[in-house]
């Protein structure tokens, strides 16, 4: 569950930052016009990686959830099968 929560947080913030940092262009002043797109170009892979890490964490959390569901269903099927076999063996004697 923790993977899912952290994954969604990273995905949402990473997606928002990609939308904010990606189109950054400033035309006022020579220093800021050169510096801000450069910083945006450096930050874009970082926030894109943050969004991809969020997706990977969501995937890992869902995979863990699937494994636990499979384990629960396997245990329930085994208990049901044990009950069916024990009822048949007790009714024959």
VENWO-V367041 format. One record per residue. N is the residue number from 1. RES is the residue in three letters. PSI is psi in degrees with one decimal (* if undefined). OMEGA is omega as a letter, one per 30 degrees, with the letter a starting at -180 (NA if undefined). Layout:
<<N:RES:PSI:OMEGA> <N:RES:PSI:OMEGA>>
//
This chain:
<<1:UNK:-35.2:l> <2:UNK:-38.8:l> <3:UNK:-40.9:a> <4:UNK:-44.4:a> <5:UNK:-49.6:l> <6:UNK:-37.4:l> <7:UNK:-44.2:l> <8:UNK:-37.4:l> <9:UNK:-48.2:l> <10:UNK:-40.6:a> <11:UNK:-45.2:a> <12:UNK:-50.2:a> <13:UNK:-38.1:l> <14:UNK:-41.6:l> <15:UNK:-41.8:l> <16:UNK:-43.5:a> <17:UNK:-34.3:l> <18:UNK:-41.5:l> <19:UNK:-31.7:a> <20:UNK:-45.3:a> <21:UNK:-33.2:a> <22:UNK:-54.3:a> <23:UNK:23.1:a> <24:UNK:118.4:l> <25:UNK:126.4:l> <26:UNK:129.9:a> <27:UNK:2.5:a> <28:UNK:119.9:l> <29:UNK:137.5:a> <30:UNK:-39.5:a> <31:UNK:-45.6:a> <32:UNK:-28.2:l> <33:UNK:-32.6:l> <34:UNK:-37.1:a> <35:UNK:-42.9:a> <36:UNK:-44.7:l> <37:UNK:-32.9:l> <38:UNK:-44.4:l> <39:UNK:-40.0:l> <40:UNK:-37.8:l> <41:UNK:-33.6:l> <42:UNK:-33.6:a> <43:UNK:-24.0:a> <44:UNK:-45.3:l> <45:UNK:-33.1:l> <46:UNK:-49.4:a> <47:UNK:-29.9:l> <48:UNK:-39.4:l> <49:UNK:-33.7:l> <50:UNK:-42.3:l> <51:UNK:-40.8:l> <52:UNK:-35.6:l> <53:UNK:-38.3:l> <54:UNK:-42.4:l> <55:UNK:-41.4:l> <56:UNK:-37.7:l> <57:UNK:-37.1:l> <58:UNK:-42.9:l> <59:UNK:-44.9:l> <60:UNK:-41.3:l> <61:UNK:-41.1:l> <62:UNK:-35.6:l> <63:UNK:-41.6:l> <64:UNK:-40.9:l> <65:UNK:-40.3:l> <66:UNK:-42.3:l> <67:UNK:-41.2:l> <68:UNK:-37.0:l> <69:UNK:-41.7:l> <70:UNK:-41.7:l> <71:UNK:-42.6:l> <72:UNK:-44.5:a> <73:UNK:-37.7:l> <74:UNK:-42.0:l> <75:UNK:-42.5:l> <76:UNK:-39.9:l> <77:UNK:-39.1:l> <78:UNK:-41.1:l> <79:UNK:-40.3:l> <80:UNK:-43.2:l> <81:UNK:-40.8:l> <82:UNK:-40.6:l> <83:UNK:-41.7:l> <84:UNK:-42.3:a> <85:UNK:-40.1:a> <86:UNK:-31.4:l> <87:UNK:-38.0:l> <88:UNK:-38.1:a> <89:UNK:-32.7:l> <90:UNK:-28.3:a> <91:UNK:-22.4:l> <92:UNK:-25.7:a> <93:UNK:*:NA>>
//
